[in-house]
Amino acid sequence: MTVGEAGSREAGPRTPRPVKAGADDPVEVRMTVNGTPTVLSLPARVTLADALRDHLGLTGTHVGCEHGVCGMCTVLVDGEAARACLLFAVQLDGTDIVTVEGLGRPDSLHPLQESFGRHHALQCGFCTPGFLMSSYDLLVNKPDVTEEELPEELSGVICRCTGYRNILTAVDQTRRAHPEGIPGPGNCVRTALVGRAGQGTDASGGPDEAGDTVSPSVQDIVLPSGDPTIAVRITTEIDLPEDRVWGVLDDIYLLARCLPGAELTDDYGNGHYAGRARVSVGPIKLAFNGVAQILEHDREAGRLRAIAQGQDTGGAQTQADITLTTEATGTGTAMHADAKVYLTGRIAQFGRALAGDVSRRMFEQFADAVTEAATSGQAPSGPVKAPSALSLVFAPLLDRVRRLLRGAGPRRRSGRDKER
């Protein structure tokens, strides 16, 4: 091969760059995942499956045998089906990866996904991502496959529920409905990939064709349609003019420093941000990586609204819809915080009363931090820590003592919570 051929991507297979690193030494890996350029810093021993699940939050890629036998972890690497459990992420620098999340969207499923649902081609669902990706690869590379050949062609994925008949029917019907070839993946767009591993922002703006760094356009956060786990309303009196309070609310980075246990890690533009948050209640310690979106930011109307979602390494998920409003009072500013919080996973086991107490205390700490920042014009002197178990236990007692000292008057710091 000549020097010119070696420098051409089209001339032959990609030549991996030489990397020499210890098993735990981080290695930078750049790849495109479902249309999003990503940059990962991973130990050389991390598999593609773990990189996708733990560092990019793409948990649709399931891990079964971890020996390349069951086919659960099938993904597309440069357009070809591959076992994600048998590949190290560092081997895939410069590649294009498509996972089951890239196949279709909830509001616009890929024909294979629609067919699987229509023919009930799933029972427990654990093998479904592997079958979808293997079936897609089969129909792309062998569109004239016959119904008789399907059992052998799809034998690389194991269904523990033995629901093969419906799976084969779904794939065959998709083949018949698209004799000219099935459509390509329908959800390969730039988006924010948020990992479950607590290593910061794993996915960032990758290089474009010109080599410049580009910021991904983040998809809108969609909150659940049902009732929230808890709904909290808190009112705090701040002895400062309203414009001083908005001096903090206008600065997103300063505002983030006031949130207990929170840290802003990236700005994607257009009101979208990435961050992490830590919550500790007794022996339960949670570290969330997530994204947030500013929906309203109106200083004149005294209103700021944001939605956010995050996930921790144990699978706990939280989503929130938070609205801050301010109004001038005779002595300063009244700041109202309305929050609807949706919890799933082990964090939901706190119970609504405890979750409500945690949320209330966090907003009270946030209000105190905003007051400090508005007074000094700088971020709080130290990180605002999330409420501890002791503070949750003794806070009601302290509140009662304060009320007694004030002659059973109304509480100054917090209003009535509404919990559902």
Secondary structure in CASP SS format (residue, H / E / C, confidence):
PFRMAT SS
TARGET T0000
AUTHOR 0000-0000-0000
METHOD secondary structure of the structure
MODEL  1
M C 1.00
T C 1.00
V H 1.00
G H 1.00
E H 1.00
A H 1.00
G C 1.00
S C 1.00
R H 1.00
E H 1.00
A H 1.00
G C 1.00
P C 1.00
R C 1.00
T C 1.00
P C 1.00
R C 1.00
P C 1.00
V C 1.00
K C 1.00
A C 1.00
G C 1.00
A C 1.00
D C 1.00
D C 1.00
P E 1.00
V E 1.00
E E 1.00
V E 1.00
R E 1.00
M E 1.00
T E 1.00
V E 1.00
N C 1.00
G C 1.00
T E 1.00
P E 1.00
T E 1.00
V E 1.00
L E 1.00
S E 1.00
L E 1.00
P E 1.00
A C 1.00
R C 1.00
V C 1.00
T E 1.00
L H 1.00
A H 1.00
D H 1.00
A H 1.00
L H 1.00
R H 1.00
D H 1.00
H H 1.00
L C 1.00
G C 1.00
L C 1.00
T C 1.00
G C 1.00
T C 1.00
H C 1.00
V C 1.00
G C 1.00
C C 1.00
E C 1.00
H C 1.00
G C 1.00
V C 1.00
C C 1.00
G C 1.00
M C 1.00
C C 1.00
T E 1.00
V E 1.00
L E 1.00
V E 1.00
D C 1.00
G C 1.00
E E 1.00
A E 1.00
A E 1.00
R E 1.00
A H 1.00
C H 1.00
L H 1.00
L C 1.00
F E 1.00
A H 1.00
V H 1.00
Q H 1.00
L H 1.00
D C 1.00
G C 1.00
T C 1.00
D E 1.00
I E 1.00
V E 1.00
T C 1.00
V H 1.00
E H 1.00
G H 1.00
L C 1.00
G C 1.00
R E 1.00
P C 1.00
D C 1.00
S E 1.00
L C 1.00
H C 1.00
P H 1.00
L H 1.00
Q H 1.00
E H 1.00
S H 1.00
F H 1.00
G H 1.00
R H 1.00
H C 1.00
H C 1.00
A C 1.00
L C 1.00
Q C 1.00
C C 1.00
G C 1.00
F C 1.00
C C 1.00
T H 1.00
P H 1.00
G H 1.00
F H 1.00
L H 1.00
M H 1.00
S H 1.00
S H 1.00
Y H 1.00
D H 1.00
L H 1.00
L H 1.00
V H 1.00
N H 1.00
K C 1.00
P C 1.00
D C 1.00
V C 1.00
T C 1.00
E C 1.00
E C 1.00
E C 1.00
L H 1.00
P H 1.00
E H 1.00
E H 1.00
L C 1.00
S C 1.00
G C 1.00
V C 1.00
I C 1.00
C C 1.00
R C 1.00
C C 1.00
T C 1.00
G C 1.00
Y H 1.00
R H 1.00
N H 1.00
I H 1.00
L H 1.00
T H 1.00
A H 1.00
V H 1.00
D H 1.00
Q H 1.00
T H 1.00
R H 1.00
R H 1.00
A H 1.00
H C 1.00
P C 1.00
E C 1.00
G C 1.00
I C 1.00
P C 1.00
G C 1.00
P C 1.00
G C 1.00
N C 1.00
C C 1.00
V C 1.00
R C 1.00
T C 1.00
A C 1.00
L C 1.00
V C 1.00
G C 1.00
R C 1.00
A C 1.00
G C 1.00
Q C 1.00
G C 1.00
T C 1.00
D C 1.00
A C 1.00
S C 1.00
G C 1.00
G C 1.00
P E 1.00
D C 1.00
E C 1.00
A C 1.00
G C 1.00
D C 1.00
T E 1.00
V C 1.00
S C 1.00
P C 1.00
S C 1.00
V C 1.00
Q C 1.00
D C 1.00
I C 1.00
V C 1.00
L C 1.00
P C 1.00
S C 1.00
G C 1.00
D C 1.00
P C 1.00
T C 1.00
I E 1.00
A E 1.00
V E 1.00
R E 1.00
I E 1.00
T E 1.00
T E 1.00
E E 1.00
I E 1.00
D C 1.00
L C 1.00
P C 1.00
E H 1.00
D H 1.00
R H 1.00
V H 1.00
W H 1.00
G H 1.00
V H 1.00
L H 1.00
D C 1.00
D C 1.00
I H 1.00
Y H 1.00
L H 1.00
L H 1.00
A H 1.00
R H 1.00
C C 1.00
L C 1.00
P C 1.00
G C 1.00
A E 1.00
E E 1.00
L E 1.00
T E 1.00
D E 1.00
D E 1.00
Y E 1.00
G E 1.00
N C 1.00
G C 1.00
H E 1.00
Y E 1.00
A E 1.00
G E 1.00
R E 1.00
A E 1.00
R E 1.00
V E 1.00
S E 1.00
V E 1.00
G C 1.00
P C 1.00
I E 1.00
K E 1.00
L E 1.00
A E 1.00
F E 1.00
N E 1.00
G E 1.00
V E 1.00
A E 1.00
Q E 1.00
I E 1.00
L E 1.00
E E 1.00
H E 1.00
D E 1.00
R C 1.00
E C 1.00
A C 1.00
G C 1.00
R E 1.00
L E 1.00
R E 1.00
A E 1.00
I E 1.00
A E 1.00
Q E 1.00
G E 1.00
Q E 1.00
D E 1.00
T C 1.00
G C 1.00
G C 1.00
A C 1.00
Q E 1.00
T E 1.00
Q E 1.00
A E 1.00
D E 1.00
I E 1.00
T E 1.00
L E 1.00
T E 1.00
T E 1.00
E E 1.00
A E 1.00
T C 1.00
G C 1.00
T C 1.00
G C 1.00
T E 1.00
A E 1.00
M E 1.00
H E 1.00
A E 1.00
D E 1.00
A E 1.00
K E 1.00
V E 1.00
Y E 1.00
L E 1.00
T E 1.00
G H 1.00
R H 1.00
I H 1.00
A H 1.00
Q H 1.00
F H 1.00
G C 1.00
R H 1.00
A H 1.00
L H 1.00
A H 1.00
G H 1.00
D H 1.00
V H 1.00
S H 1.00
R H 1.00
R H 1.00
M H 1.00
F H 1.00
E H 1.00
Q H 1.00
F H 1.00
A H 1.00
D H 1.00
A H 1.00
V H 1.00
T H 1.00
E H 1.00
A H 1.00
A H 1.00
T H 1.00
S H 1.00
G C 1.00
Q C 1.00
A C 1.00
P C 1.00
S C 1.00
G C 1.00
P C 1.00
V C 1.00
K C 1.00
A C 1.00
P C 1.00
S C 1.00
A H 1.00
L H 1.00
S H 1.00
L H 1.00
V H 1.00
F H 1.00
A H 1.00
P H 1.00
L H 1.00
L H 1.00
D H 1.00
R H 1.00
V H 1.00
R H 1.00
R H 1.00
L H 1.00
L H 1.00
R C 1.00
G C 1.00
A C 1.00
G C 1.00
P C 1.00
R C 1.00
R C 1.00
R C 1.00
S C 1.00
G C 1.00
R C 1.00
D C 1.00
K C 1.00
E C 1.00
R C 1.00
END
